[in-house]
Amino acid sequence: MQQTILVVEDDQMIRRLIRLHLEKYNYDVVEAGNGEEAQDVFLNHHPCLIILDLMLPKMSGEEFCHWVREQERNEVSVIMLSAKARIEDKIAGLRMGADDYITKPFEPDELIAHVEAVLRRTGQFCQKVVHNGLCIKPRKGEVLLYDKRVKLTKHEFNLLYYFMQNPNNVLTREQLIEQLYPYADNTVLDRTIDAHIKKLREKVEDNPSEPQRIQTVRGMGYKFVSV
């Protein structure tokens, strides 16, 4: 599973430089130019790591870091970027909730080394699949919708995980039955899957009456749409 990194930096050139180097090392990168935009990106993409400039418009880096920690998202790592090089500033940043602190200017390879070091410590929390604000963590058995926990039954969880592993592919009812009930006989009917789908839509769709994520493909089955 590719690890997603959120880069929050108001300087577009620096942001682009960071992105290019991260993508060279096969990281999935999302961006924000200010703290308020970063909140929306965070809730939609559920990053494993945030590279955070402290001097931001609309909401400071310190305020954004505090907001992230308030979401009970302590598994998300934060690397702070700042021109403040005093030891007191570094200590303050680490106590605020950062996992690492890098002073500007910095070399791109130096940043990559810090990213790799942080993710070696926290990478187990990055076992997740994310699509359009919906995040599933198979190892933790947890589902988040826009950062709010969703309670699913075992079958609903397994069904959603299978869908999210096969985005934009049509899955027949027979495939879904085999996935959920591998040792069942013919007593498992199509309407059993339909009932699971109905309950799952009630929990993960913004509007269950007009599902956008789990769509019905008439005469074929269902498709999980990744926007």
WOVEN-V961274 format. One record per backbone hydrogen bond with DSSP energy under -0.5 kcal/mol. NH is the residue of the N-H (numbers start at 1). CO is the residue of the C=O. If there is no record, write none. Layout:
BEGIN
nh->[NH/NH]
co->[CO/CO]
END
This chain:
BEGIN
nh->[5/6/7/7/8/8/9/9/12/15/16/17/18/19/20/21/22/23/24/25/25/26/27/28/29/30/32/35/35/38/39/40/41/42/43/44/45/46/48/49/50/51/52/52/53/53/54/56/59/61/64/65/66/67/68/69/70/71/71/72/73/76/77/77/79/80/80/81/82/85/90/91/92/93/94/95/96/97/97/98/99/100/102/104/110/111/112/113/114/115/116/117/118/119/120/121/121/122/123/125/126/127/128/129/131/133/134/135/135/136/137/138/141/142/144/145/146/146/148/150/152/157/158/159/160/161/162/163/164/165/166/166/167/168/169/171/176/177/178/179/180/181/184/188/189/192/193/194/195/196/197/198/199/200/201/202/203/203/204/205/210/211/215/215/217/218/220/221/222/223/224/225/225/226/227]
co->[28/49/5/30/6/51/7/32/10/11/12/13/14/15/16/17/18/19/20/21/22/23/22/3/27/5/7/57/59/34/35/36/37/38/39/40/41/42/4/4/77/6/50/79/8/51/81/54/57/54/60/61/62/63/64/65/66/67/68/69/68/73/48/75/50/78/100/52/102/83/86/87/88/89/90/91/92/93/94/93/78/78/80/82/107/107/108/109/110/111/112/113/114/115/116/117/118/118/119/122/123/124/126/136/134/44/131/133/144/129/142/136/137/137/135/148/133/144/145/143/150/153/154/155/156/157/158/159/160/161/162/163/164/224/166/222/172/173/174/175/176/177/181/185/187/189/189/190/191/192/193/194/195/196/197/198/199/200/200/201/207/208/213/223/221/216/217/217/171/215/169/213/223/224/225]
END
